[in-house]
Amino acid sequence: MIAYGAGGALDTVLEGQTGVLFRERTPDSLAAAVRKCDSMNWNPDRLRKHAERYGPEVFEARIHDLLDRTLLPSRRESQGSRS
């Protein structure tokens, strides 16, 4: 993966391990990133394992966990106040 080194890419791309970041929004910077990416030997297992961290199943599990941690305590409190 080649990405501009800002925003969400900084959270998802591990420089030299799962992708290459370019730091300037210029054709030369992008071209250098493409050359670097092309010259690297990528580990398919590492790439797959890293990508799986962002898969739909993981996203769904994290959303459910967040909702459980934020909504369930307030539901318990409101049910306790009705007694």
C-alpha positions in Angstrom: 0.0 0.0 0.0 1.2 3.5 -0.8 -0.5 6.3 1.1 0.0 10.0 1.9 1.6 10.2 5.3 -1.3 12.0 7.1 -4.7 11.3 8.7 -5.9 7.8 8.9 -3.0 6.3 6.9 -0.8 7.0 9.9 -3.0 4.8 12.0 -3.2 1.9 9.6 0.0 1.8 7.5 3.2 0.6 9.2 6.0 2.2 7.2 8.1 -0.4 5.5 6.1 -3.3 7.0 2.6 -2.9 5.5 3.1 -0.1 3.2 5.0 3.0 2.2 4.1 6.6 3.1 5.0 9.6 1.1 5.3 12.9 3.0 4.9 15.6 0.4 2.0 16.0 -2.0 4.3 16.2 -5.1 4.7 13.9 -8.1 8.3 13.3 -7.1 7.4 12.2 -3.6 4.8 9.8 -4.9 7.1 8.5 -7.5 9.8 7.8 -4.9 7.2 6.0 -2.8 6.2 3.8 -5.8 9.9 3.0 -6.5 10.5 2.1 -2.8 7.3 0.0 -2.7 8.3 -1.8 -5.9 11.8 -2.6 -4.5 10.6 -4.1 -1.3 10.0 -7.8 -0.4 6.6 -7.9 1.2 5.6 -10.7 3.6 2.2 -11.8 2.6 1.4 -13.4 5.9 2.3 -10.2 7.8 0.2 -8.1 5.3 -2.8 -10.4 5.7 -2.5 -10.4 9.5 -2.3 -6.6 9.7 -5.3 -6.2 7.3 -7.4 -8.6 9.3 -7.2 -6.1 12.2 -9.5 -3.9 10.1 -11.9 -6.6 8.8 -15.7 -6.4 9.2 -15.8 -9.0 12.0 -13.3 -7.1 14.1 -15.1 -3.8 13.4 -18.4 -5.3 14.4 -16.9 -6.8 17.6 -15.4 -3.5 18.6 -18.6 -1.6 18.0 -20.5 -4.2 20.1 -18.0 -3.9 22.9 -18.1 -0.1 22.8 -21.9 -0.2 23.0 -21.9 -2.7 25.8 -19.4 -0.6 27.8 -21.3 2.7 27.2 -25.0 1.7 27.1 -25.3 -1.2 29.5 -24.1 0.8 32.6 -26.6 3.5 32.0 -29.4 1.0 31.4 -28.6 -0.7 34.7 -28.7 2.6 36.5 -32.1 3.5 35.0 -33.5 0.1 35.8 -32.2 0.5 39.4 -33.9 3.8 39.8 -37.3 2.4 38.8 -37.3 0.0 41.8 
